Amino acid sequence: MTLAELLTEHSPGWDPPRLGRRAVMQTRCHQHAVMGIGDDRELLSRADVELRVLDSGCGGLAGNFGLVAGHFDVSMACAERVPPPEIRAADHDVVVLAETVR
């Protein structure tokens, strides 16, 4: 269960703060493939966040792939396809939403 799912589906009476922001989001591969981001979209909408989800597929980590010795170059090549260029091009007031695996 994601935090967004917990807050939108299992926390009756809870409302997020109204943030009134713009954000770009890099979805984790596993979440994208298995659970989707419907709850994230709903939560951010309720928080008055204008969301743009990056169409990037892999963000370069693929679980712990990018953290394993010998995988750095492949990890960076995957990541550089979309997330970093999109983030560098974003306005300074745009919030970047990304999750890492530890």
C-alpha positions as a Markdown table, in Angstrom:
| # | Residue | x | y | z |
|---|---|---|---|---|
| 1 | Met | 0.0 | 0.0 | 0.0 |
| 2 | Thr | 1.3 | 3.4 | -0.9 |
| 3 | Leu | 1.0 | 6.5 | 1.4 |
| 4 | Ala | -1.3 | 8.1 | -1.1 |
| 5 | Glu | -3.6 | 5.0 | -1.0 |
| 6 | Leu | -3.6 | 5.0 | 2.8 |
| 7 | Leu | -4.6 | 8.7 | 2.9 |
| 8 | Thr | -7.2 | 8.6 | 0.1 |
| 9 | Glu | -8.8 | 5.2 | 0.8 |
| 10 | His | -8.2 | 4.4 | 4.5 |
| 11 | Ser | -8.2 | 7.8 | 6.3 |
| 12 | Pro | -11.9 | 8.9 | 6.5 |
| 13 | Gly | -12.2 | 12.6 | 7.3 |
| 14 | Trp | -8.6 | 13.4 | 6.5 |
| 15 | Asp | -8.1 | 16.2 | 4.0 |
| 16 | Pro | -4.7 | 17.3 | 2.7 |
| 17 | Pro | -3.5 | 20.9 | 3.0 |
| 18 | Arg | -4.3 | 23.0 | -0.1 |
| 19 | Leu | -0.9 | 23.6 | -1.5 |
| 20 | Gly | -1.7 | 25.4 | -4.8 |
| 21 | Arg | 1.5 | 24.2 | -6.5 |
| 22 | Arg | 2.7 | 22.7 | -9.8 |
| 23 | Ala | 4.7 | 19.5 | -9.7 |
| 24 | Val | 6.4 | 17.0 | -12.0 |
| 25 | Met | 6.4 | 13.4 | -10.9 |
| 26 | Gln | 8.7 | 10.5 | -11.8 |
| 27 | Thr | 6.8 | 7.3 | -11.0 |
| 28 | Arg | 8.7 | 4.2 | -9.7 |
| 29 | Cys | 8.8 | 1.5 | -12.3 |
| 30 | His | 7.2 | -1.1 | -9.9 |
| 31 | Gln | 4.4 | 1.2 | -8.9 |
| 32 | His | 3.7 | 2.2 | -12.5 |
| 33 | Ala | 3.6 | -1.5 | -13.6 |
| 34 | Val | 1.7 | -3.0 | -10.7 |
| 35 | Met | -0.4 | -0.5 | -8.7 |
| 36 | Gly | -0.7 | 2.6 | -10.9 |
| 37 | Ile | -0.8 | 6.2 | -9.7 |
| 38 | Gly | -4.5 | 6.8 | -9.4 |
| 39 | Asp | -4.3 | 7.4 | -5.6 |
| 40 | Asp | -1.4 | 9.7 | -6.1 |
| 41 | Arg | -3.3 | 11.7 | -8.7 |
| 42 | Glu | -6.3 | 11.9 | -6.4 |
| 43 | Leu | -4.4 | 13.0 | -3.4 |
| 44 | Leu | -2.4 | 15.7 | -5.3 |
| 45 | Ser | -5.6 | 16.9 | -6.9 |
| 46 | Arg | -7.3 | 17.3 | -3.5 |
| 47 | Ala | -4.2 | 19.2 | -2.4 |
| 48 | Asp | -4.6 | 21.6 | -5.3 |
| 49 | Val | -1.4 | 20.4 | -7.0 |
| 50 | Glu | -1.3 | 20.7 | -10.8 |
| 51 | Leu | 0.5 | 17.4 | -11.7 |
| 52 | Arg | 2.5 | 16.5 | -14.8 |
| 53 | Val | 3.7 | 12.9 | -14.8 |
| 54 | Leu | 6.9 | 12.3 | -16.7 |
| 55 | Asp | 6.5 | 9.7 | -19.5 |
| 56 | Ser | 9.9 | 8.2 | -18.8 |
| 57 | Gly | 9.6 | 4.5 | -18.0 |
| 58 | Cys | 12.7 | 3.7 | -16.1 |
| 59 | Gly | 14.3 | 6.4 | -13.9 |
| 60 | Gly | 17.6 | 4.6 | -13.8 |
| 61 | Leu | 17.5 | 2.8 | -10.5 |
| 62 | Ala | 15.3 | -0.2 | -11.3 |
| 63 | Gly | 15.2 | -1.4 | -7.7 |
| 64 | Asn | 18.7 | -1.3 | -6.5 |
| 65 | Phe | 20.2 | -1.7 | -10.0 |
| 66 | Gly | 21.7 | 1.8 | -10.2 |
| 67 | Leu | 23.3 | 1.3 | -6.8 |
| 68 | Val | 25.2 | -1.8 | -7.6 |
| 69 | Ala | 28.9 | -1.6 | -8.6 |
| 70 | Gly | 29.4 | -1.8 | -12.3 |
| 71 | His | 25.9 | -0.5 | -13.2 |
| 72 | Phe | 26.4 | 3.2 | -12.8 |
| 73 | Asp | 26.8 | 4.0 | -16.5 |
| 74 | Val | 23.7 | 2.1 | -17.6 |
| 75 | Ser | 21.7 | 3.5 | -14.7 |
| 76 | Met | 22.7 | 7.1 | -15.7 |
| 77 | Ala | 22.0 | 6.4 | -19.4 |
| 78 | Cys | 18.5 | 5.2 | -18.5 |
| 79 | Ala | 17.8 | 8.2 | -16.2 |
| 80 | Glu | 19.2 | 10.8 | -18.6 |
| 81 | Arg | 16.5 | 9.9 | -21.2 |
| 82 | Val | 13.8 | 11.9 | -19.5 |
| 83 | Pro | 13.8 | 12.8 | -15.8 |
| 84 | Pro | 16.9 | 15.0 | -15.4 |
| 85 | Pro | 16.4 | 16.9 | -18.7 |
| 86 | Glu | 12.7 | 17.5 | -17.8 |
| 87 | Ile | 13.7 | 18.6 | -14.2 |
| 88 | Arg | 16.4 | 20.9 | -15.5 |
| 89 | Ala | 13.9 | 22.5 | -17.9 |
| 90 | Ala | 11.2 | 23.0 | -15.3 |
| 91 | Asp | 10.4 | 26.4 | -13.8 |
| 92 | His | 12.0 | 27.0 | -10.4 |
| 93 | Asp | 8.7 | 27.0 | -8.7 |
| 94 | Val | 7.8 | 23.5 | -9.8 |
| 95 | Val | 8.1 | 20.8 | -7.1 |
| 96 | Val | 9.8 | 17.5 | -8.2 |
| 97 | Leu | 8.2 | 14.3 | -6.9 |
| 98 | Ala | 10.4 | 11.2 | -7.1 |
| 99 | Glu | 10.8 | 8.2 | -4.9 |
| 100 | Thr | 14.0 | 6.3 | -4.2 |
| 101 | Val | 14.5 | 2.8 | -3.0 |
| 102 | Arg | 16.9 | 2.2 | -0.1 |
